Amino acid sequence: KTNRDSERKIADLRILVDDVVQKLKDHRMQESEKDDGRKGLKEQAVHMVQRINEMREKVSQTEEDNLALKRSEASLRCQLRHKEQQLENVERSLTTRFSGRYDGRY
């Protein structure tokens, strides 16, 4: 009878040990999945930060380009006004020079 009790206790202990081992394996697997999930999230976050920085650089470059274009436009408008003024002066000069006076030199 003692031998049977001992065998039963050993069998019960094996079942308990197997159960604990399985629980540890399950726990490790869950932790591994969590770590993999964290790594995935970290990679996604790093990628998103890189993308945000790229977009910021593009926005900054576009703003610089827009400012340069506005400056160029302002410069061209100023040159155009100057040329228009010169043209008006030439037209005025010609109309006053030739307004009704023809002396045959031209």
C-alpha positions, 0 to 999 in steps of 0.5 A: 500500500505504501508503494501505491501511495508513493506512486500516486504521489509521484504521478500527482507531482509529475502532473503538477510539474507538467502543468507548471512547465506548460504554464511557463511555456505559455507565459513565455510565448505570451511574453514573446508575442508581446515583445514582438508586438512591441517591436512591431509598434516601435518599428511603426513609430520610428517609420512614422517619425521618419515620414513626419520628418520627411514631410516637414522637410518637404513643407519647409522646402516648399515654403522656401520655394514659395518665398523665392517665387514671391520675391522673384514675382515682386522683382519682375513686377517692379521691372515691368513697371519700370519698363512701362514707365520708360515706354510711356516716357518714349510715347510722350516724347514722340507725341510731343515731338511730332504733334503737328510739327513736321519740319521734314527732318524725320 
